Structure formats: C-alpha cells, structure tokens
C-alpha cells in the first residue's frame, strides 16, 4: 500500500471529469469504478491495481508480476506498462515523480517529528522531578492524540500536536 499526496483542488477536478475510475480508463484495462473516488483495474504486469482518494491523498495497492526477462518483447511491454503507470500517477496526483518523492519524504519527516516529540516528552517526564500534575496530564493527553493521529495516517496534524507538546516543556 502506497500513499501519494494530491495537489490541492485536483480531487474536485477529477470528480468533475467522471471520477478516479474514469481517469484510470485512459491508462488501464479492465477498470471497475467502486465509487467516484476509487477503482480496481489491471494492466499488463500490474495484475491488480486498487486506488482511492482519501483525506487529500491517493492510496494505492498494486500487485506486479515480473516479466519474462529473456523475452525482449515482454520487457518492452513491461516498460510500456510502467510508463502508463507513471503517466497515470502524474495526472491523478498533479505531481511529477520528483515532486511525489519529495512529498513522501516530507510526509515521513512529519511522522518522525511527532514520534520524536512523544519520546522526548516521555523521557523528560521520567527524569524531571518537579512537573505539576496538570502539565503531566496535558502531556499525556497530547501524546494520546498524537498516537491516534499517527495511526490514522494524519501526519500533518500529528506534527502540529507534537509542536504543542514540545512547547509544553519549554
């Protein structure tokens, strides 16, 4: 399962043009729309493609089979399949490959920042002797919120709460 950020406003644009399934039909075979914002398909070496828009991102699950590396035609076909996949991602996310990579790094950095804030706060609370109960309670509440947001894959809000947690002890 992979997550790709989607350019702001693009989901509405895609919905206006028939939804994600309609967009997928431009690139893949055997596309079945589950709703305006999701589809299932297959195409060449990609035996299963499931994608949906969710919370401003595109969530994708793809199953690939390796081509026959000895057959030049199979290799050429597999390369064409990958080109279609990349073109689909460009159009469905509004970002090119490099931008998608940068966005993924940014997303992971937010999660890391949130986890680091939790770890620091817990360590600080263990070491400090004079933390009042109210501040400790606030910290525990924020830690719970951050962990819930991380589980829900909402790294942006988790990073924001992490900043609050860090400020609590500064």
C-alpha positions, 0 to 999 in steps of 0.5 A: 500500500502506497500513499501519494499526496494530491495537489490541492483542488485536483480531487474536485477536478477529477470528480468533475471529469467522471471520477478516479475510475474514469481517469484510470480508463485512459491508462488501464484495462479492465477498470471497475469504478467502486465509487467516484473516488476509487477503482480496481483495474489491471494492466499488463504486469500490474495484475491488480491495481486498487486506488482511492482518494482519501483525506487529500491523498491517493492510496494505492495497492498494486500487485506486479508480476515480473516479466519474462526477462529473456523475452525482449518483447515482454520487457518492452511491454513491461516498460510500456506498462510502467510508463502508463503507470507513471503517466497515470500517477502524474495526472491523478496526483498533479505531481511529477515523480520528483515532486511525489518523492519529495512529498513522501519524504516530507510526509515521513519527516512529519511522522518522525517529528511527532514520534520524536516529540512523544519520546522526548516528552516521555523521557523528560517526564521520567527524569524531571522531578518537579512537573505539576500534575496538570502539565503531566496530564496535558502531556499525556493527553497530547501524546494520546492524540498524537498516537491516534493521529499517527495511526490514522495516517494524519501526519500533518496534524500529528506534527502540529500536536507534537509542536504543542507538546514540545512547547509544553516543556519549554 
